[in-house]
């Protein structure tokens, strides 16, 4: 029987799997974490490669055993409870993750983060840096991703230049948030035009498949962000941008680094193509791996911490 100590450790930034499970039972069996699906003719067991998994979303109709939670925690896998389609049952502007209990995570990152966090002007500087990295990442990915290019997606240099100027001029986090919302609305409009999606309006209480995919994909990005912060030992409450409006908001700040680049366009493309929820999710996970989204999140947060004394 394979013991957990026999697992080859894979760095969280290199892990490839995020799972969304519904209508199943998650359990531990013979030193492995499995999920059981009940079919009319027979029950089937499927293995979860926990050493290569960042987080698991448990949707409707799921249950999990204490032994499975223990193994997932030992492997450093975050667990989230959600509704159907990967969208949490709790309020749409909150997110809850069950973090593994570990006393051996590094302390250097949270100490560096807290060294600037209590000063409003420094939080604003970090928020601005996150937004700059966000649009630089979009420019990089949208300029070289052939699949996106075939769908008409190219970085709008004029739009991003204008946003960069607004970032520089923003004197408060609220102003930065307002400018960021305007940018995202423009990106929705570009995506809708490219995919010929008529009368699109962003609704978090989704009303169509594009909104469903946006909700689902965003929560996958939140899973990556939550994993990044847990590994580095930085509590989710110490946000630099969304903190006044959202609980656990640092998850949203970090997820913003990649959401518009990797989730937003594919939500519209997959909706246009009539993709299933599973097909869309698989597309998102491929994009995360292809464009090293988790590496980017880790590198960004670690760079802020490394340069905290220079803010």
Buried (B, 14 or more C-beta within 10 A) or exposed (E): EEEBEEBEEBEBBEBBBBBBBBEBBBBBBEEBBBBBBEEEEEEEEEEBBBBBBBBBBBBEEBEBBEEBBBBBBBBBBBBBBBBBBBBBEBEEEEBBBBBBEEEEBEEEBBEBBEBBBEEEEBBBBBBBBBBBBBBBBBBBBBEEBEBBEEBBBBBBEEBBEBBBEBBEEBEEBEBBBEBBEBBBEBBBEBBBEBBEBEEBEEEEEBEBBBBBBBBBBBBBBBBBBBBBBBBBBBBBEBBBBBBEEBBBBBBBBBBBBBBBBBBBBBBBBBBBEEBEBEEBBEBBBBBBBEBBBBBBBBBBBBEBBEBBEEB
